Amino acid sequence: MTKVIVVGAGISGMAAGIYALQSGFHVTLLEQHTIPGGICTSWRRKGYLFEGSMHWLTGSDEKNPINRFWQEVGALSKDSPIYYRDPFISCQYKGQTACLYRNLEKLKAHLCDISPKDTPHILRFCKDVKSFTSMNVPINNIPGLKLKKKEKAASTLRALSKMLPMLLRIGSMGKVSVGEYLRQFSHPAIRLLFSQVTNDKYSAIALFFTMACFASGDGGYLEGGSLKMARNMAKRFEELGGNIRYGVKAEKVVTDKGRASGVFADGSFITADAVIIASDTLSAIDTLFETPIGEPWAEDMRKNTKPVNCTFVGLGVEADLSHIPSTVIYPLDKPITFAGKQLNSISINNYADYEGYAPEDCTALTMILEGEYDFWKAASSDGSYKQKKQELAEQVIARLEEKIPAAKGKFVVWDIATPLTYERYCGTYHGSWMTLMPPGNKLVSYPCKPENIEGLYFAGQRLQPPGGMPVALITGRQAAQYLCRDYDVVFQGNI
Ligand SMILES: Cc1cc2nc3c(=O)[nH]c(=O)nc-3n(C[C@H](O)[C@H](O)[C@H](O)COP(=O)(O)OP(=O)(O)OC[C@H]3O[C@@H](n4cnc5c(N)ncnc54)[C@H](O)[C@@H]3O)c2cc1C
């Protein structure tokens, strides 16, 4: 049997491993951590569960073509309970609450009511989002792949012709950032609301795609969250006969006469016929080989990648905060000072309505702030890391106590994960979990298979825009398809 080693049991590595097992390969997954999931994770502190990744999942809804793949890898099943938050985000501004509803008609009426002056922009925005809802980027099998049954390829041409009316709009939106696009709205609450949908440095296209995802009934949250989803996939992998070796860090991928021949890990050499690297590609091309990969695509990746990372704050509150919206933005009278910058608003995710996320009548809250890798790196070097975390937590708690009187004096747990935490646990470049899609840039994808090393494949969020869990899944599937094609094996999906 052909022996395959997959490096990394994140979403991409488990997807690659599951498809490879189903197609008849012998697969061992090496995972440096003690649990599956990589960045797709959640963790408990003193009874509070902090959701560290999934906020919305593209493909949670059966109408989205990606849903089928989530089911194939066991991440979701037909009866998986999914939460669809609505309003998705709220903003409390000077006594008013602006809400981001999923239904575009409701959203339009609500926002025009909040800011009649912005009506023309709101109408245009909702019209554009509506057009985006009909766009589903086709996910085709790789060319030349043997399949167990003839599948009808999604027609790229048909999809493109459907998208035609939007392509011109996309051209102009692609030139501006979310932040620049939002300047046309005069009402601060509307700007704040949309700025929370996606990073304001992203190309404005990202805002429309994400809004279209919500408006089309997708973008839900699996009950139990990220770690549950990762465990579902690990279970599927093991049921298929795969072996996950936890706590084993791959040190080097060995190549011999232009072919991957195995992996050095745990002080020994593990031979393999093929290796799939599903740890962060940007790190792997520099660290996992005797000589860093110098192929043109790898050079492009080094040059073009703008890593997105975060400082994650989890809070445990001994109070039932179910009267607070599930994601809410509060503009601040007194800013939070963090990494030499001033934060003038704060956005919290509130898990009060989610069963099992906190002890009874208590609430888990989370917050995602800018990563500030250099700030935390410097703090780690000069010994002030813990103190800086404490200072940040104290400021956040003080501001939230002003905004949420029911929480005053009731914060009993705080937990901060910095980019250094993600770097340590997941081995990603600067703790990054996504790549910025800035305005004006071509959307660049990278190959799952290098040009000059046989038996070597890549999978992971870094390989295709916009990144995130769906890209991890799709590239894992593609890496397994290249493996099948190279070994002249029939690729077996499951459904
Ligand atoms: C706060 C936050 C919110 C997010 N929200 C969303 C969201 O709402 N929707 C969405 O789609 N995405 C979201 N994401 C992003 C998403 O979680 C990631 O993009 C995705 O999980 C990446 O999966 P991956 O398999 O590509 O990589 P990873 O998760 O990085 O997996 C790589 C695995 O390789 C292991 N590894 C690394 N080096 C080695 C080695 N040398 N040897 C052995 N093992 C190794 C790591 O431990 C890890 O398990 C969010 C992320 C964060 C941090």
PDBQT file of the ligand as one rigid body, heavy atoms in Angstrom, charges set to zero:
ROOT
HETATM    1  C1  LIG A 501      -9.853  34.323  15.841  1.00  0.00    +0.000 C 
HETATM    2  C2  LIG A 501     -10.048  33.564  14.565  1.00  0.00    +0.000 A 
HETATM    3  C3  LIG A 501     -11.272  33.604  13.927  1.00  0.00    +0.000 A 
HETATM    4  C4  LIG A 501     -11.468  32.891  12.744  1.00  0.00    +0.000 A 
HETATM    5  N1  LIG A 501     -12.708  32.892  12.190  1.00  0.00    +0.000 NA
HETATM    6  C5  LIG A 501     -12.933  32.155  11.085  1.00  0.00    +0.000 A 
HETATM    7  C6  LIG A 501     -14.253  32.064  10.551  1.00  0.00    +0.000 A 
HETATM    8  O1  LIG A 501     -15.206  32.614  11.108  1.00  0.00    +0.000 OA
HETATM    9  N2  LIG A 501     -14.430  31.351   9.399  1.00  0.00    +0.000 N 
HETATM   10  C7  LIG A 501     -13.388  30.722   8.765  1.00  0.00    +0.000 A 
HETATM   11  O2  LIG A 501     -13.609  30.086   7.734  1.00  0.00    +0.000 OA
HETATM   12  N3  LIG A 501     -12.137  30.776   9.270  1.00  0.00    +0.000 NA
HETATM   13  C8  LIG A 501     -11.888  31.464  10.414  1.00  0.00    +0.000 A 
HETATM   14  N4  LIG A 501     -10.629  31.512  10.952  1.00  0.00    +0.000 N 
HETATM   15  C9  LIG A 501      -9.496  30.943  10.181  1.00  0.00    +0.000 C 
HETATM   16  C10 LIG A 501      -9.421  29.404  10.201  1.00  0.00    +0.000 C 
HETATM   17  O3  LIG A 501      -9.527  28.905  11.511  1.00  0.00    +0.000 OA
HETATM   18  C11 LIG A 501      -8.068  28.946   9.613  1.00  0.00    +0.000 C 
HETATM   19  O4  LIG A 501      -7.803  29.650   8.421  1.00  0.00    +0.000 OA
HETATM   20  C12 LIG A 501      -8.065  27.449   9.294  1.00  0.00    +0.000 C 
HETATM   21  O5  LIG A 501      -8.503  26.711  10.414  1.00  0.00    +0.000 OA
HETATM   22  C13 LIG A 501      -6.650  27.036   8.879  1.00  0.00    +0.000 C 
HETATM   23  O6  LIG A 501      -6.597  25.639   8.670  1.00  0.00    +0.000 OA
HETATM   24  P1  LIG A 501      -5.302  24.962   8.047  1.00  0.00    +0.000 P 
HETATM   25  O7  LIG A 501      -5.525  23.515   8.028  1.00  0.00    +0.000 OA
HETATM   26  O8  LIG A 501      -4.955  25.620   6.763  1.00  0.00    +0.000 OA
HETATM   27  O9  LIG A 501      -4.096  25.334   9.014  1.00  0.00    +0.000 OA
HETATM   28  P2  LIG A 501      -3.801  25.153  10.569  1.00  0.00    +0.000 P 
HETATM   29  O10 LIG A 501      -5.014  25.252  11.364  1.00  0.00    +0.000 OA
HETATM   30  O11 LIG A 501      -2.678  26.116  10.827  1.00  0.00    +0.000 OA
HETATM   31  O12 LIG A 501      -3.269  23.659  10.697  1.00  0.00    +0.000 OA
HETATM   32  C14 LIG A 501      -1.914  23.321  10.612  1.00  0.00    +0.000 C 
HETATM   33  C15 LIG A 501      -1.633  22.205  11.602  1.00  0.00    +0.000 C 
HETATM   34  O13 LIG A 501      -0.261  21.811  11.426  1.00  0.00    +0.000 OA
HETATM   35  C16 LIG A 501       0.330  21.600  12.699  1.00  0.00    +0.000 C 
HETATM   36  N5  LIG A 501       1.768  21.760  12.501  1.00  0.00    +0.000 N 
HETATM   37  C17 LIG A 501       2.436  22.894  12.165  1.00  0.00    +0.000 A 
HETATM   38  N6  LIG A 501       3.758  22.626  12.013  1.00  0.00    +0.000 NA
HETATM   39  C18 LIG A 501       3.897  21.294  12.243  1.00  0.00    +0.000 A 
HETATM   40  C19 LIG A 501       5.020  20.428  12.234  1.00  0.00    +0.000 A 
HETATM   41  N7  LIG A 501       6.233  20.860  11.926  1.00  0.00    +0.000 N 
HETATM   42  N8  LIG A 501       4.834  19.106  12.541  1.00  0.00    +0.000 NA
HETATM   43  C20 LIG A 501       3.582  18.629  12.866  1.00  0.00    +0.000 A 
HETATM   44  N9  LIG A 501       2.483  19.437  12.898  1.00  0.00    +0.000 NA
HETATM   45  C21 LIG A 501       2.649  20.735  12.568  1.00  0.00    +0.000 A 
HETATM   46  C22 LIG A 501      -0.297  22.655  13.574  1.00  0.00    +0.000 C 
HETATM   47  O14 LIG A 501      -0.182  22.331  14.934  1.00  0.00    +0.000 OA
HETATM   48  C23 LIG A 501      -1.752  22.630  13.070  1.00  0.00    +0.000 C 
HETATM   49  O15 LIG A 501      -2.509  21.670  13.750  1.00  0.00    +0.000 OA
HETATM   50  C24 LIG A 501     -10.399  32.171  12.160  1.00  0.00    +0.000 A 
HETATM   51  C25 LIG A 501      -9.174  32.118  12.817  1.00  0.00    +0.000 A 
HETATM   52  C26 LIG A 501      -8.998  32.801  14.012  1.00  0.00    +0.000 A 
HETATM   53  C27 LIG A 501      -7.683  32.704  14.723  1.00  0.00    +0.000 C 
ENDROOT
TORSDOF 0
